[in-house]
Amino acid sequence: MTTPQSFIAYTPYGVGLMCALVYFERDADVYGWWIGARNSDHHSAYFKLENFFTTQPTRFYASEGMDLYGGWRYLYSARKPALDKPVPVEDSVAHELDRVQDMFVAEWLFFGDDPRSESERRAYDEYRLPITGINIRASRLNKLDKHEAVWIYRSHDLDANVLEYLQRFWPLDYRPA
C-alpha cells in the first residue's frame, strides 16, 4: 500500500466544499473515499478502481454513501451503474478505507452542525468566511492554492490520472475547469 493522496476543491463564497478526495494504491487497484457537492446536497462514497494500473479495462465500483460494509453497490464505469447484487469489499480493504477516511476527515474537514467546532467557527468569523455544511479546517486553509475562484489542494504525489478518471464518472458536480 502507498501513502494516501488527497485532493480538495473549495469555493469559499459559493457552495463551499466542492469535493474532497483521499485514495491509496494497492497493487493494480486504487481505493478511496470522496465527499462533495451534488446539486444542493453533499454526496459521499467509498470507491475502488479495479485494474487501474493495468492494460485491462478499469472497473469503477462505489459504495452506497458511507455504507462500506454493504459492498460495492455501483459500477460507475458501466452504462447502468446500479448493480443488481452488491460486490463484497475485502475485510482488509474495508478496514483500511475506514481508517484512511477517518484520518483524512480529522485532518482536513469539519461539519457545520458539529457542536464541537466552536473554535473553527470563530476562526471562520475572523477570516470572514461563511460556514457551510462541510468545511475545511481553518488551520488547513493556508494549504490551498487560492489563485483562482476555486481554491485547490493537491497532495504532492497525487496521480492526475486517478482524479481525471474519477471526474469522468463520479456523481459529483465538480469537474475540471
C-alpha positions in Angstrom: 0.0 0.0 0.0 1.2 3.5 -0.7 0.8 6.7 1.2 -2.7 8.1 0.9 -3.1 11.0 -1.6 -5.7 13.7 -1.4 -7.4 16.5 -3.4 -9.7 19.3 -2.3 -11.7 21.8 -4.3 -13.3 24.6 -2.2 -15.2 27.7 -3.2 -15.1 30.0 -0.1 -18.0 32.2 -1.2 -20.2 29.6 -3.0 -21.1 26.1 -2.3 -18.1 25.7 0.0 -16.6 22.2 -0.3 -17.0 21.2 -3.9 -15.1 17.9 -3.4 -12.6 16.2 -1.1 -10.9 13.0 -2.1 -8.5 10.7 -0.4 -7.1 7.5 -2.0 -4.4 4.9 -1.8 -3.0 2.4 -4.3 -2.8 -1.4 -3.7 -1.3 -3.5 -6.4 -3.1 -2.6 -9.7 -6.1 -1.1 -7.9 -7.0 2.3 -6.4 -9.2 2.6 -3.3 -10.6 5.7 -1.7 -13.3 8.0 -0.4 -14.9 11.2 -1.7 -17.3 13.7 -0.4 -18.7 16.6 -2.5 -21.5 18.7 -3.8 -24.2 17.2 -5.9 -26.9 19.7 -6.7 -27.8 21.3 -3.4 -26.7 18.4 -1.3 -23.5 16.5 -0.5 -22.7 13.0 -1.5 -20.0 10.7 -0.2 -18.9 7.2 -1.1 -16.0 4.8 -0.9 -14.7 3.6 -4.2 -12.4 1.1 -6.0 -10.8 1.5 -9.4 -10.1 -2.1 -10.2 -7.3 -2.8 -12.7 -6.4 0.9 -12.9 -2.7 0.3 -13.3 -3.1 -2.5 -16.0 -4.0 -2.6 -19.7 -7.3 -4.3 -18.7 -10.5 -2.1 -18.6 -10.9 -0.3 -15.3 -14.0 -1.1 -13.2 -15.1 1.8 -11.1 -17.0 0.5 -8.1 -18.6 2.6 -5.4 -20.5 2.1 -2.1 -23.9 3.4 -1.3 -22.9 6.5 0.6 -21.0 5.6 3.8 -22.1 2.0 3.8 -18.8 0.4 3.2 -19.7 -2.9 4.7 -22.8 -3.2 2.4 -20.4 -3.9 -0.5 -19.8 -2.1 -3.8 -23.3 -1.1 -5.0 -22.5 0.9 -8.1 -20.3 0.3 -11.2 -19.9 3.8 -12.5 -17.8 2.6 -15.4 -20.9 0.8 -16.8 -23.8 2.3 -18.7 -26.2 1.3 -15.9 -24.3 1.9 -12.7 -26.6 0.3 -10.2 -25.6 -3.3 -9.5 -28.2 -6.0 -9.1 -26.2 -7.6 -6.3 -23.5 -5.9 -4.2 -19.9 -7.0 -4.7 -18.3 -7.7 -1.3 -15.5 -5.4 -0.1 -12.5 -7.4 1.2 -12.2 -7.0 5.0 -8.6 -5.8 5.0 -9.5 -3.2 2.4 -12.7 -2.1 4.3 -10.7 -1.6 7.5 -8.0 0.4 5.7 -10.6 2.6 3.9 -12.3 3.3 7.1 -9.0 4.2 8.8 -7.8 6.4 6.0 -11.1 8.2 5.7 -11.2 8.9 9.5 -7.7 10.3 9.4 -8.4 12.5 6.4 -11.6 14.0 7.9 -9.9 14.6 11.2 -7.0 16.4 9.5 -9.0 18.4 6.8 -12.7 18.7 7.4 -15.3 19.8 9.9 -19.1 19.8 9.7 -21.1 23.0 10.2 -23.5 21.3 12.6 -20.9 19.8 14.9 -21.2 21.4 18.3 -17.5 20.6 19.0 -16.4 23.0 16.2 -16.7 26.3 18.1 -13.0 27.2 17.6 -13.4 26.5 13.8 -16.5 28.8 13.7 -14.6 31.6 15.5 -11.7 31.3 13.0 -14.0 31.4 10.1 -15.6 34.5 11.5 -12.1 36.1 11.8 -11.4 35.2 8.1 -14.9 36.4 7.1 -15.8 33.1 5.6 -19.2 31.5 5.7 -19.8 28.2 7.4 -21.4 25.6 5.2 -22.4 22.0 5.8 -18.9 20.8 5.2 -15.8 23.0 5.7 -12.0 23.0 5.6 -10.4 23.2 9.0 -9.2 26.8 9.5 -5.6 25.6 10.2 -5.5 23.9 6.8 -6.9 26.8 4.7 -3.3 28.1 4.1 -2.5 24.8 2.3 -5.0 25.6 -0.5 -3.9 27.4 -3.7 -6.1 30.5 -3.8 -5.1 31.9 -7.2 -8.5 31.0 -8.8 -12.1 31.2 -7.7 -11.9 27.5 -6.7 -9.2 27.0 -4.1 -7.4 23.7 -4.7 -5.2 21.4 -2.6 -3.3 18.5 -4.3 -1.1 16.3 -2.2 2.5 16.1 -3.5 2.2 12.7 -5.2 -1.4 12.9 -6.4 -1.8 11.0 -9.6 -3.7 13.3 -12.0 -4.8 10.3 -14.0 -6.8 9.0 -10.9 -8.5 12.3 -10.4 -9.3 12.7 -14.2 -10.8 9.2 -14.3 -12.9 9.7 -11.3 -14.2 13.0 -12.5 -15.4 11.5 -15.8 -17.8 9.1 -14.0 -18.5 10.2 -10.4 -21.9 11.6 -9.4 -20.4 14.9 -8.0 -20.9 18.3 -9.6 -17.1 19.1 -9.6 -15.5 18.8 -12.9 -12.1 20.3 -14.0 -12.3 23.8 -15.5 
